Amino acid sequence: MQERNSIVITGTPGVGKTTASKLMADQYGFKLIELNRLAKEIGVSEKDEERDSWVINPRRIRAALRKILTDGATGFLIEGHFADLVPEMFVKKAIVLRTNPIVLQERLRQRGYSEEKIKENVEAELVDSCLISAIEAFGEERVVEADTTELEANTLVNVLRDIIDGKNGMPPGSINWMVKLEAEGKLQQLLH
C-alpha cells in the first residue's frame, strides 16, 4: 500500500494558504507543491476571461501528482483550492483554512479581485465549498478546519504545525459562518 506522505492545505482564495504553506515549507522542510503553479507548469490551465479564472484539466493534474508523490519521497505539503484533485491514497491530513466571509471580502478587494469574483469566493466560503470538497475527497476523519480570520502568517504556521502534530484542529463542521453572521446581524450584507 502507498504511504500517505502528504498534507493538504486548502481553502478559498484569500484565506492564507499560499503564504502559510510557503512558510511551512521553509521552516519545516516540507516539499511544497503549489497546485496553481503545477497546473501552469504542465500546461493544463488556460484563462477563462469571461469568469476571470483559470480552467484546469483534472485528469492531467491527478496524473502529475500521482507521478510526483510515488517517487519515494515523504513530507509533501500540497497547497491549493482545488486540492480535492490530490489522489486520496497519498493524503495523511487535509487542513481547510477558513476566514470570516466579511474579512475575506475585504482581503479580496485589496487584492484587486472583480466584484463578481469576490462574490463567488465569499459565497464559496459561506457555504463551506472547500470543506465539503475535502471531506468528499479524503473522508471526514482526515479533514480538520482552522479559522485564519485573525491570524498573522507566523501564528498560522504554528497552528498548522500543531494540527499536523495532532495537537490542534477543529473537526469538520466546527465553523458555520452562516449561523455566526446571522447571529451578528451581518449575513444580509453578504447576500445582496
PEFEN-V883641 format. One record per pair of residues at least 12 apart in sequence whose C-alpha atoms are under 6 Angstrom apart, sorted by sequence separation. I is the first residue (numbers start at 1). J is the second residue. D is the distance in Angstrom with one decimal. If there is no record, write none. Layout:
BEGIN
I:J:D + I:J:D
END
This chain:
BEGIN
44:56:5.4 + 44:57:5.4 + 101:122:5.4 + 62:85:5.8 + 145:169:5.9 + 144:169:5.6 + 145:170:5.0 + 144:170:5.4 + 144:171:4.9 + 144:172:5.6 + 32:76:5.9 + 30:75:5.2 + 31:76:4.7 + 32:77:4.9 + 33:78:4.7 + 34:79:5.0 + 35:80:5.2 + 30:76:5.5 + 31:77:5.9 + 32:78:5.9 + 30:77:5.9 + 95:143:5.9 + 97:145:5.9 + 98:146:6.0 + 99:147:5.8 + 93:142:4.8 + 94:143:4.8 + 95:144:5.1 + 96:145:4.8 + 97:146:5.0 + 98:147:4.8 + 99:148:5.3 + 100:149:5.7 + 84:134:5.7 + 88:138:5.5 + 93:143:6.0 + 95:145:5.7 + 98:148:5.8 + 99:149:4.5 + 126:177:5.7 + 84:137:5.4 + 5:74:4.9 + 6:75:6.0 + 8:77:5.9 + 10:79:5.9 + 12:81:5.7 + 5:75:5.7 + 6:76:4.5 + 7:77:4.9 + 8:78:4.8 + 9:79:4.8 + 10:80:5.2 + 11:81:5.2 + 6:77:5.7 + 8:79:6.0 + 10:81:5.0 + 6:90:5.8 + 7:91:5.9 + 15:99:5.6 + 5:90:5.5 + 6:91:4.8 + 7:92:5.8 + 9:94:6.0 + 11:96:5.3 + 4:90:4.1 + 6:92:5.7 + 7:93:5.1 + 8:94:4.5 + 9:95:5.0 + 10:96:4.9 + 11:97:5.0 + 4:91:5.1 + 7:94:5.9 + 4:92:5.1 + 11:130:5.4 + 20:153:5.8 + 20:157:5.8
END
